[in-house]
Amino acid sequence: MMHIQNTELMLSRPSLKVFFCLGFFVFHSNTTGIVQMIQVKAKVGEVATLPCDNDIHLDNPLKHYDVYWQKDVGSDKTDQVVIAYWKGKEEKKDPHFSNRTTMDQQNFTLWISSVKVSDEGKYKCIILHHKCTELYLSVVADFNKPVIHAHLPACGSTLLKLTCSSHGGYPEPTMSGLLNNNKVEWIPISTYDNQTERFNITSKLQLNVTEDIYFLCSVSYHGFKASTSYNYTIPKECSVVKPLSHWILIASSVSIVCVVVLAALANIQCCKRHRSLCHTRSLQPVARSEVITGAVLTPLQFSSGTSEK
């Protein structure tokens, strides 16, 4: 143990953050066995609580400890600083966690607000000269309630096509179905949206339906489940348009002929009246003179003769 502590004192602060936890766990594993990583789960948009499993004295102020919370991003990259305190003062953190992390100054519990899918991964709570705790944060985003679309069979057919889909969740889900409480096997297709960091899932199913059915579609992801149901009732009879009878066709034809004849007669009568009116107008005198018993009267004579009568 003294050899490890002497090594720690020779390292700078950044080096301590990277190497101390590794050295501690090599020693710890050799003495007490396999180290069990703490599993923590949080939903997207909510607050993740990561406890720092430690045996420090809570009555000591934070300035007595040097605490680092880091996120493991791979062996070829430097760990992200989630939050850190050196001699009681907060150190600079990674921009990914800016304004999203706080730490309890008594038990060093870490809180990450507005959780993102990219927050998922392995975290380390490092208390220099004391202890290092590893945790794994699993992030979950709820899928929306599945939607079932049905392509109903044609008249005389028993083929029913169903499509079940859900979107907007994380991690990658599985989809299952029940047909009248019997399990239905299918192979869903899931796609990953790089922009939202979430999954969409869709599956299609074809059934030969000879009776009424109750269908249940479920999406399962990281211990959570979203489901929806669909009922299909076989129609008693197909709605077929029956052809018109022979007599109905004849009656319809006669009615059409009668309407045409009546319209023609009405048109002829109208023309006759029009011609008679035109002929009467053509017989009226243009000048005020008439022929009476072979004598031609002037307008003046015609006027005086009329007045005498």
Summary of the structure (lengths in Angstrom):
residues: 309
radius of gyration: 47.9
end to end distance: 158.0
largest distance: 161.9
contacts: 777
relative contact order: 0.10
helix: 28%
strand: 36%
